[in-house]
Amino acid sequence: MAPSARVYAGMAAEERRARRRARLLEAGLELLGTKGAQATSVTAVCRLARLTPRYFYESFRDLDELLVAIFDAIVAEVTEEVRARIPEGGDMRSTVRANIAAWVEITARDRRKGRVAFVEALGSEPLMRRRLETSRRFADLTVELASTFYGVSARETPGLEVAGLVVAGGLIETMVEWLEGGLSRAPEDVIEDFTNACVASLEAAIPQAASP
């Protein structure tokens, strides 16, 4: 029997490895999302996960790879929730709202995830780069959505690209302020207010937006 197929305590080697990796990811989320980047180290993650460093390096090259994996898992969760929220044949507003609602409500359920995605990225350069990449993709998708809905070319409407960046950057700043307690609003109010601001920004960049 190959080593990877050996069974121990009722679990094959790959299943045990996957469970160890999940424990490390959860420990990393807990530390990064509650104590911050400065308190998140390989030693601290292993201690919380009750695993030795040997098992950490079985799944991750270094701490930065773990942090990026935590961020990517959060983005994947948000993406799935967005897909579930967008109504069939939905208009631009409902699609924009679905994106915002996914981030806000996932953060409301687990503030650790919001802190990892929007606040603690400042403590890790690889994590910050990933956040910037994700923000740029969101901006590009927003521009593509508005272009399709209003029947305009983004190339011929340069203000639309700026509006997309305003939407993406505004989401980050709004979420940081909300997480830090500077924005005393209920989740549904944050969703509605920011959706209105996003749609207004996009429509301001398109003169004919009033009659798509």
PyRosetta script that sets phi, psi and omega in degrees:
from pyrosetta import init, pose_from_sequence

init()
pose = pose_from_sequence("MAPSARVYAGMAAEERRARRRARLLEAGLELLGTKGAQATSVTAVCRLARLTPRYFYESFRDLDELLVAIFDAIVAEVTEEVRARIPEGGDMRSTVRANIAAWVEITARDRRKGRVAFVEALGSEPLMRRRLETSRRFADLTVELASTFYGVSARETPGLEVAGLVVAGGLIETMVEWLEGGLSRAPEDVIEDFTNACVASLEAAIPQAASP")
pose.set_psi(1, 131.4)
pose.set_omega(1, -179.4)
pose.set_phi(2, -66.1)
pose.set_psi(2, 149.3)
pose.set_omega(2, -178.9)
pose.set_phi(3, -53.7)
pose.set_psi(3, -39.5)
pose.set_omega(3, -176.5)
pose.set_phi(4, -68.3)
pose.set_psi(4, -15.1)
pose.set_omega(4, -177.0)
pose.set_phi(5, -101.3)
pose.set_psi(5, -2.3)
pose.set_omega(5, -179.3)
pose.set_phi(6, -62.7)
pose.set_psi(6, 143.0)
pose.set_omega(6, -179.5)
pose.set_phi(7, -108.9)
pose.set_psi(7, 131.9)
pose.set_omega(7, 178.3)
pose.set_phi(8, -137.0)
pose.set_psi(8, 129.7)
pose.set_omega(8, -178.3)
pose.set_phi(9, 53.3)
pose.set_psi(9, 35.8)
pose.set_omega(9, 176.1)
pose.set_phi(10, 81.3)
pose.set_psi(10, 4.3)
pose.set_omega(10, -178.3)
pose.set_phi(11, -125.4)
pose.set_psi(11, 138.2)
pose.set_omega(11, 174.7)
pose.set_phi(12, -72.2)
pose.set_psi(12, 161.2)
pose.set_omega(12, -176.2)
pose.set_phi(13, -56.7)
pose.set_psi(13, -42.4)
pose.set_omega(13, -178.1)
pose.set_phi(14, -66.9)
pose.set_psi(14, -35.5)
pose.set_omega(14, 177.8)
pose.set_phi(15, -67.1)
pose.set_psi(15, -41.3)
pose.set_omega(15, 178.5)
pose.set_phi(16, -63.7)
pose.set_psi(16, -40.9)
pose.set_omega(16, 179.1)
pose.set_phi(17, -64.2)
pose.set_psi(17, -41.5)
pose.set_omega(17, 179.6)
pose.set_phi(18, -63.7)
pose.set_psi(18, -37.8)
pose.set_omega(18, 178.8)
pose.set_phi(19, -68.6)
pose.set_psi(19, -38.4)
pose.set_omega(19, 177.3)
pose.set_phi(20, -64.4)
pose.set_psi(20, -41.9)
pose.set_omega(20, 179.4)
pose.set_phi(21, -62.5)
pose.set_psi(21, -41.3)
pose.set_omega(21, 178.9)
pose.set_phi(22, -63.3)
pose.set_psi(22, -38.5)
pose.set_omega(22, 178.0)
pose.set_phi(23, -65.0)
pose.set_psi(23, -39.0)
pose.set_omega(23, 178.4)
pose.set_phi(24, -67.0)
pose.set_psi(24, -41.0)
pose.set_omega(24, 178.2)
pose.set_phi(25, -63.6)
pose.set_psi(25, -42.7)
pose.set_omega(25, 179.7)
pose.set_phi(26, -66.6)
pose.set_psi(26, -40.2)
pose.set_omega(26, 178.2)
pose.set_phi(27, -64.8)
pose.set_psi(27, -41.2)
pose.set_omega(27, 178.7)
pose.set_phi(28, -64.5)
pose.set_psi(28, -41.3)
pose.set_omega(28, 177.4)
pose.set_phi(29, -62.2)
pose.set_psi(29, -42.8)
pose.set_omega(29, -179.2)
pose.set_phi(30, -62.8)
pose.set_psi(30, -47.3)
pose.set_omega(30, -178.4)
pose.set_phi(31, -68.4)
pose.set_psi(31, -49.5)
pose.set_omega(31, -177.5)
pose.set_phi(32, -66.3)
pose.set_psi(32, -37.9)
pose.set_omega(32, -175.6)
pose.set_phi(33, -82.1)
pose.set_psi(33, -13.3)
pose.set_omega(33, -179.4)
pose.set_phi(34, -119.0)
pose.set_psi(34, -39.3)
pose.set_omega(34, -176.7)
pose.set_phi(35, -104.5)
pose.set_psi(35, -18.7)
pose.set_omega(35, 176.6)
pose.set_phi(36, 98.0)
pose.set_psi(36, 172.1)
pose.set_omega(36, -174.9)
pose.set_phi(37, -63.2)
pose.set_psi(37, -36.3)
pose.set_omega(37, -177.1)
pose.set_phi(38, -64.7)
pose.set_psi(38, -28.6)
pose.set_omega(38, -178.4)
pose.set_phi(39, -93.4)
pose.set_psi(39, -0.1)
pose.set_omega(39, -176.4)
pose.set_phi(40, -102.1)
pose.set_psi(40, 108.9)
pose.set_omega(40, 179.7)
pose.set_phi(41, -133.6)
pose.set_psi(41, 167.0)
pose.set_omega(41, 177.5)
pose.set_phi(42, -59.1)
pose.set_psi(42, -43.2)
pose.set_omega(42, -179.8)
pose.set_phi(43, -61.3)
pose.set_psi(43, -45.9)
pose.set_omega(43, -178.6)
pose.set_phi(44, -66.1)
pose.set_psi(44, -40.3)
pose.set_omega(44, 179.2)
pose.set_phi(45, -63.5)
pose.set_psi(45, -45.7)
pose.set_omega(45, -179.8)
pose.set_phi(46, -63.5)
pose.set_psi(46, -39.4)
pose.set_omega(46, 179.8)
pose.set_phi(47, -62.7)
pose.set_psi(47, -45.8)
pose.set_omega(47, -178.6)
pose.set_phi(48, -68.2)
pose.set_psi(48, -36.6)
pose.set_omega(48, -179.8)
pose.set_phi(49, -79.2)
pose.set_psi(49, -10.7)
pose.set_omega(49, -177.0)
pose.set_phi(50, 59.1)
pose.set_psi(50, 47.4)
pose.set_omega(50, 176.6)
pose.set_phi(51, -132.3)
pose.set_psi(51, 155.5)
pose.set_omega(51, 177.3)
pose.set_phi(52, -84.2)
pose.set_psi(52, 159.8)
pose.set_omega(52, 177.7)
pose.set_phi(53, -55.5)
pose.set_psi(53, -28.6)
pose.set_omega(53, 177.9)
pose.set_phi(54, -54.1)
pose.set_psi(54, -42.6)
pose.set_omega(54, -178.2)
pose.set_phi(55, -76.7)
pose.set_psi(55, -25.9)
pose.set_omega(55, 174.3)
pose.set_phi(56, -61.4)
pose.set_psi(56, -50.2)
pose.set_omega(56, -175.6)
pose.set_phi(57, -75.2)
pose.set_psi(57, -8.0)
pose.set_omega(57, 171.5)
pose.set_phi(58, -70.0)
pose.set_psi(58, -30.0)
pose.set_omega(58, -176.0)
pose.set_phi(59, -108.4)
pose.set_psi(59, -28.3)
pose.set_omega(59, -174.5)
pose.set_phi(60, -134.9)
pose.set_psi(60, 141.1)
pose.set_omega(60, 178.4)
pose.set_phi(61, -66.6)
pose.set_psi(61, -40.1)
pose.set_omega(61, -176.9)
pose.set_phi(62, -160.5)
pose.set_psi(62, -177.9)
pose.set_omega(62, -177.8)
pose.set_phi(63, -63.2)
pose.set_psi(63, -40.3)
pose.set_omega(63, -178.5)
pose.set_phi(64, -59.3)
pose.set_psi(64, -38.7)
pose.set_omega(64, 179.5)
pose.set_phi(65, -64.8)
pose.set_psi(65, -37.7)
pose.set_omega(65, 175.9)
pose.set_phi(66, -62.9)
pose.set_psi(66, -45.9)
pose.set_omega(66, -177.7)
pose.set_phi(67, -61.5)
pose.set_psi(67, -42.5)
pose.set_omega(67, 179.1)
pose.set_phi(68, -65.5)
pose.set_psi(68, -38.0)
pose.set_omega(68, 178.3)
pose.set_phi(69, -63.7)
pose.set_psi(69, -38.4)
pose.set_omega(69, 176.9)
pose.set_phi(70, -63.3)
pose.set_psi(70, -45.8)
pose.set_omega(70, 179.3)
pose.set_phi(71, -60.9)
pose.set_psi(71, -46.4)
pose.set_omega(71, -178.7)
pose.set_phi(72, -61.3)
pose.set_psi(72, -36.5)
pose.set_omega(72, 179.1)
pose.set_phi(73, -65.8)
pose.set_psi(73, -37.8)
pose.set_omega(73, 178.4)
pose.set_phi(74, -66.1)
pose.set_psi(74, -44.7)
pose.set_omega(74, 179.0)
pose.set_phi(75, -61.8)
pose.set_psi(75, -40.3)
pose.set_omega(75, 178.6)
pose.set_phi(76, -63.0)
pose.set_psi(76, -39.4)
pose.set_omega(76, 177.9)
pose.set_phi(77, -64.6)
pose.set_psi(77, -43.3)
pose.set_omega(77, 178.3)
pose.set_phi(78, -62.7)
pose.set_psi(78, -43.6)
pose.set_omega(78, -179.1)
pose.set_phi(79, -58.9)
pose.set_psi(79, -43.8)
pose.set_omega(79, 178.6)
pose.set_phi(80, -63.0)
pose.set_psi(80, -40.6)
pose.set_omega(80, -179.5)
pose.set_phi(81, -68.6)
pose.set_psi(81, -37.4)
pose.set_omega(81, 177.5)
pose.set_phi(82, -60.8)
pose.set_psi(82, -46.5)
pose.set_omega(82, -179.7)
pose.set_phi(83, -59.4)
pose.set_psi(83, -37.6)
pose.set_omega(83, -179.8)
pose.set_phi(84, -72.5)
pose.set_psi(84, -22.7)
pose.set_omega(84, -174.8)
pose.set_phi(85, -92.3)
pose.set_psi(85, -26.2)
pose.set_omega(85, -175.4)
pose.set_phi(86, -71.8)
pose.set_psi(86, 118.7)
pose.set_omega(86, 179.8)
pose.set_phi(87, -71.4)
pose.set_psi(87, 150.6)
pose.set_omega(87, 178.3)
pose.set_phi(88, -61.8)
pose.set_psi(88, 128.0)
pose.set_omega(88, -178.5)
pose.set_phi(89, 72.1)
pose.set_psi(89, 20.8)
pose.set_omega(89, -178.3)
pose.set_phi(90, -64.0)
pose.set_psi(90, 151.4)
pose.set_omega(90, 178.9)
pose.set_phi(91, -86.1)
pose.set_psi(91, -176.0)
pose.set_omega(91, -176.3)
pose.set_phi(92, -62.7)
pose.set_psi(92, -43.1)
pose.set_omega(92, -177.6)
pose.set_phi(93, -61.2)
pose.set_psi(93, -44.1)
pose.set_omega(93, -178.0)
pose.set_phi(94, -66.9)
pose.set_psi(94, -32.6)
pose.set_omega(94, 179.1)
pose.set_phi(95, -72.6)
pose.set_psi(95, -44.0)
pose.set_omega(95, 176.1)
pose.set_phi(96, -61.2)
pose.set_psi(96, -44.4)
pose.set_omega(96, -179.3)
pose.set_phi(97, -62.0)
pose.set_psi(97, -37.3)
pose.set_omega(97, -179.9)
pose.set_phi(98, -62.2)
pose.set_psi(98, -40.3)
pose.set_omega(98, 178.4)
pose.set_phi(99, -64.5)
pose.set_psi(99, -46.7)
pose.set_omega(99, -178.7)
pose.set_phi(100, -66.1)
pose.set_psi(100, -44.2)
pose.set_omega(100, -178.5)
pose.set_phi(101, -61.9)
pose.set_psi(101, -38.1)
pose.set_omega(101, 179.8)
pose.set_phi(102, -61.4)
pose.set_psi(102, -47.1)
pose.set_omega(102, 179.8)
pose.set_phi(103, -64.6)
pose.set_psi(103, -46.3)
pose.set_omega(103, -176.2)
pose.set_phi(104, -65.3)
pose.set_psi(104, -45.3)
pose.set_omega(104, -174.0)
pose.set_phi(105, -75.4)
pose.set_psi(105, -34.1)
pose.set_omega(105, 174.5)
pose.set_phi(106, -65.4)
pose.set_psi(106, -39.5)
pose.set_omega(106, 177.0)
pose.set_phi(107, -66.7)
pose.set_psi(107, -39.4)
pose.set_omega(107, 178.9)
pose.set_phi(108, -63.1)
pose.set_psi(108, -35.8)
pose.set_omega(108, 179.2)
pose.set_phi(109, -74.6)
pose.set_psi(109, -34.8)
pose.set_omega(109, -177.0)
pose.set_phi(110, -146.2)
pose.set_psi(110, 93.5)
pose.set_omega(110, -175.8)
pose.set_phi(111, -62.6)
pose.set_psi(111, -22.0)
pose.set_omega(111, 176.3)
pose.set_phi(112, -57.2)
pose.set_psi(112, -40.6)
pose.set_omega(112, -177.1)
pose.set_phi(113, -67.6)
pose.set_psi(113, -38.9)
pose.set_omega(113, 176.6)
pose.set_phi(114, -64.6)
pose.set_psi(114, -40.7)
pose.set_omega(114, -179.7)
pose.set_phi(115, -66.2)
pose.set_psi(115, -40.4)
pose.set_omega(115, 177.3)
pose.set_phi(116, -62.8)
pose.set_psi(116, -45.4)
pose.set_omega(116, -175.1)
pose.set_phi(117, -72.0)
pose.set_psi(117, -33.7)
pose.set_omega(117, -170.4)
pose.set_phi(118, -119.2)
pose.set_psi(118, -22.9)
pose.set_omega(118, -174.0)
pose.set_phi(119, -111.6)
pose.set_psi(119, -52.3)
pose.set_omega(119, -171.1)
pose.set_phi(120, -76.3)
pose.set_psi(120, -7.9)
pose.set_omega(120, 177.0)
pose.set_phi(121, -59.4)
pose.set_psi(121, -24.2)
pose.set_omega(121, -179.7)
pose.set_phi(122, -64.0)
pose.set_psi(122, -20.0)
pose.set_omega(122, -177.0)
pose.set_phi(123, -91.5)
pose.set_psi(123, -0.3)
pose.set_omega(123, -178.7)
pose.set_phi(124, -142.9)
pose.set_psi(124, 122.2)
pose.set_omega(124, -178.5)
pose.set_phi(125, -63.1)
pose.set_psi(125, -46.5)
pose.set_omega(125, 177.7)
pose.set_phi(126, -60.3)
pose.set_psi(126, -38.3)
pose.set_omega(126, 178.6)
pose.set_phi(127, -67.1)
pose.set_psi(127, -39.4)
pose.set_omega(127, 177.1)
pose.set_phi(128, -63.7)
pose.set_psi(128, -42.0)
pose.set_omega(128, 178.5)
pose.set_phi(129, -61.5)
pose.set_psi(129, -41.1)
pose.set_omega(129, 179.6)
pose.set_phi(130, -65.1)
pose.set_psi(130, -40.6)
pose.set_omega(130, 178.8)
pose.set_phi(131, -63.7)
pose.set_psi(131, -41.2)
pose.set_omega(131, 178.5)
pose.set_phi(132, -63.7)
pose.set_psi(132, -41.1)
pose.set_omega(132, 178.0)
pose.set_phi(133, -61.9)
pose.set_psi(133, -43.9)
pose.set_omega(133, -179.6)
pose.set_phi(134, -65.5)
pose.set_psi(134, -41.1)
pose.set_omega(134, 178.7)
pose.set_phi(135, -63.6)
pose.set_psi(135, -40.2)
pose.set_omega(135, 179.8)
pose.set_phi(136, -66.2)
pose.set_psi(136, -39.3)
pose.set_omega(136, 177.7)
pose.set_phi(137, -62.9)
pose.set_psi(137, -40.5)
pose.set_omega(137, 178.3)
pose.set_phi(138, -62.9)
pose.set_psi(138, -42.1)
pose.set_omega(138, 178.1)
pose.set_phi(139, -61.2)
pose.set_psi(139, -45.0)
pose.set_omega(139, -179.0)
pose.set_phi(140, -64.3)
pose.set_psi(140, -42.1)
pose.set_omega(140, 179.2)
pose.set_phi(141, -65.5)
pose.set_psi(141, -36.2)
pose.set_omega(141, 178.1)
pose.set_phi(142, -64.8)
pose.set_psi(142, -42.7)
pose.set_omega(142, 178.0)
pose.set_phi(143, -63.8)
pose.set_psi(143, -43.9)
pose.set_omega(143, 179.4)
pose.set_phi(144, -61.4)
pose.set_psi(144, -41.9)
pose.set_omega(144, 179.2)
pose.set_phi(145, -63.0)
pose.set_psi(145, -47.6)
pose.set_omega(145, -179.4)
pose.set_phi(146, -64.5)
pose.set_psi(146, -39.5)
pose.set_omega(146, 179.6)
pose.set_phi(147, -60.9)
pose.set_psi(147, -44.6)
pose.set_omega(147, -179.4)
pose.set_phi(148, -67.7)
pose.set_psi(148, -45.2)
pose.set_omega(148, -176.1)
pose.set_phi(149, -65.7)
pose.set_psi(149, -41.0)
pose.set_omega(149, -177.4)
pose.set_phi(150, -94.4)
pose.set_psi(150, -1.4)
pose.set_omega(150, 176.6)
pose.set_phi(151, 65.5)
pose.set_psi(151, 41.3)
pose.set_omega(151, 178.9)
pose.set_phi(152, -123.9)
pose.set_psi(152, 162.0)
pose.set_omega(152, 176.0)
pose.set_phi(153, -95.4)
pose.set_psi(153, 128.7)
pose.set_omega(153, 178.6)
pose.set_phi(154, -61.2)
pose.set_psi(154, -32.6)
pose.set_omega(154, 179.7)
pose.set_phi(155, -65.2)
pose.set_psi(155, -34.7)
pose.set_omega(155, -179.4)
pose.set_phi(156, -91.4)
pose.set_psi(156, -1.0)
pose.set_omega(156, 178.8)
pose.set_phi(157, -128.2)
pose.set_psi(157, 73.4)
pose.set_omega(157, -174.1)
pose.set_phi(158, -57.9)
pose.set_psi(158, -28.6)
pose.set_omega(158, 179.6)
pose.set_phi(159, -65.9)
pose.set_psi(159, -19.7)
pose.set_omega(159, -178.4)
pose.set_phi(160, -68.2)
pose.set_psi(160, -37.5)
pose.set_omega(160, 178.7)
pose.set_phi(161, -64.0)
pose.set_psi(161, -41.5)
pose.set_omega(161, 177.2)
pose.set_phi(162, -62.8)
pose.set_psi(162, -42.1)
pose.set_omega(162, 179.4)
pose.set_phi(163, -61.9)
pose.set_psi(163, -39.0)
pose.set_omega(163, 177.3)
pose.set_phi(164, -62.2)
pose.set_psi(164, -40.0)
pose.set_omega(164, 178.0)
pose.set_phi(165, -68.6)
pose.set_psi(165, -36.2)
pose.set_omega(165, 177.1)
pose.set_phi(166, -62.4)
pose.set_psi(166, -42.9)
pose.set_omega(166, 179.4)
pose.set_phi(167, -62.6)
pose.set_psi(167, -49.8)
pose.set_omega(167, -177.5)
pose.set_phi(168, -65.3)
pose.set_psi(168, -46.0)
pose.set_omega(168, 179.4)
pose.set_phi(169, -67.9)
pose.set_psi(169, -36.1)
pose.set_omega(169, 179.2)
pose.set_phi(170, -65.3)
pose.set_psi(170, -34.0)
pose.set_omega(170, 177.6)
pose.set_phi(171, -62.9)
pose.set_psi(171, -44.0)
pose.set_omega(171, 179.5)
pose.set_phi(172, -61.3)
pose.set_psi(172, -50.5)
pose.set_omega(172, -177.0)
pose.set_phi(173, -64.8)
pose.set_psi(173, -38.4)
pose.set_omega(173, 178.9)
pose.set_phi(174, -65.1)
pose.set_psi(174, -43.4)
pose.set_omega(174, -178.9)
pose.set_phi(175, -67.4)
pose.set_psi(175, -39.6)
pose.set_omega(175, 177.9)
pose.set_phi(176, -61.9)
pose.set_psi(176, -46.6)
pose.set_omega(176, -178.7)
pose.set_phi(177, -63.2)
pose.set_psi(177, -40.4)
pose.set_omega(177, 179.8)
pose.set_phi(178, -66.2)
pose.set_psi(178, -44.1)
pose.set_omega(178, -179.9)
pose.set_phi(179, -65.3)
pose.set_psi(179, -34.9)
pose.set_omega(179, -178.2)
pose.set_phi(180, -83.4)
pose.set_psi(180, -1.7)
pose.set_omega(180, 176.4)
pose.set_phi(181, 87.1)
pose.set_psi(181, 6.4)
pose.set_omega(181, -179.8)
pose.set_phi(182, -82.1)
pose.set_psi(182, -11.1)
pose.set_omega(182, -179.9)
pose.set_phi(183, -122.4)
pose.set_psi(183, 98.5)
pose.set_omega(183, -175.6)
pose.set_phi(184, -87.2)
pose.set_psi(184, 81.7)
pose.set_omega(184, -178.5)
pose.set_phi(185, -138.3)
pose.set_psi(185, 147.2)
pose.set_omega(185, 175.0)
pose.set_phi(186, -70.4)
pose.set_psi(186, 153.4)
pose.set_omega(186, -179.0)
pose.set_phi(187, -51.5)
pose.set_psi(187, -45.0)
pose.set_omega(187, -177.9)
pose.set_phi(188, -64.8)
pose.set_psi(188, -30.8)
pose.set_omega(188, 178.1)
pose.set_phi(189, -72.9)
pose.set_psi(189, -38.9)
pose.set_omega(189, 176.4)
pose.set_phi(190, -61.5)
pose.set_psi(190, -44.2)
pose.set_omega(190, 179.7)
pose.set_phi(191, -60.4)
pose.set_psi(191, -49.6)
pose.set_omega(191, -176.3)
pose.set_phi(192, -67.0)
pose.set_psi(192, -45.6)
pose.set_omega(192, -178.2)
pose.set_phi(193, -64.7)
pose.set_psi(193, -42.6)
pose.set_omega(193, -178.0)
pose.set_phi(194, -73.3)
pose.set_psi(194, -33.0)
pose.set_omega(194, 174.8)
pose.set_phi(195, -60.9)
pose.set_psi(195, -45.3)
pose.set_omega(195, 178.2)
pose.set_phi(196, -59.2)
pose.set_psi(196, -42.8)
pose.set_omega(196, -179.1)
pose.set_phi(197, -65.6)
pose.set_psi(197, -40.0)
pose.set_omega(197, -179.9)
pose.set_phi(198, -64.6)
pose.set_psi(198, -48.9)
pose.set_omega(198, -178.8)
pose.set_phi(199, -62.1)
pose.set_psi(199, -40.7)
pose.set_omega(199, 179.2)
pose.set_phi(200, -63.1)
pose.set_psi(200, -40.6)
pose.set_omega(200, 179.5)
pose.set_phi(201, -64.1)
pose.set_psi(201, -43.7)
pose.set_omega(201, -179.4)
pose.set_phi(202, -67.7)
pose.set_psi(202, -43.1)
pose.set_omega(202, -178.7)
pose.set_phi(203, -69.0)
pose.set_psi(203, -29.9)
pose.set_omega(203, 177.9)
pose.set_phi(204, -65.1)
pose.set_psi(204, -25.1)
pose.set_omega(204, -179.5)
pose.set_phi(205, -85.1)
pose.set_psi(205, -7.0)
pose.set_omega(205, -176.9)
pose.set_phi(206, -125.1)
pose.set_psi(206, 102.2)
pose.set_omega(206, -175.8)
pose.set_phi(207, -53.4)
pose.set_psi(207, -35.3)
pose.set_omega(207, -177.0)
pose.set_phi(208, -92.1)
pose.set_psi(208, 15.2)
pose.set_omega(208, -175.7)
pose.set_phi(209, -62.2)
pose.set_psi(209, -26.2)
pose.set_omega(209, -177.1)
pose.set_phi(210, -63.3)
pose.set_psi(210, -22.8)
pose.set_omega(210, 179.4)
pose.set_phi(211, -135.4)
pose.set_psi(211, 75.8)
pose.set_omega(211, -177.0)
pose.set_phi(212, -63.9)
pose.dump_pdb("model.pdb")
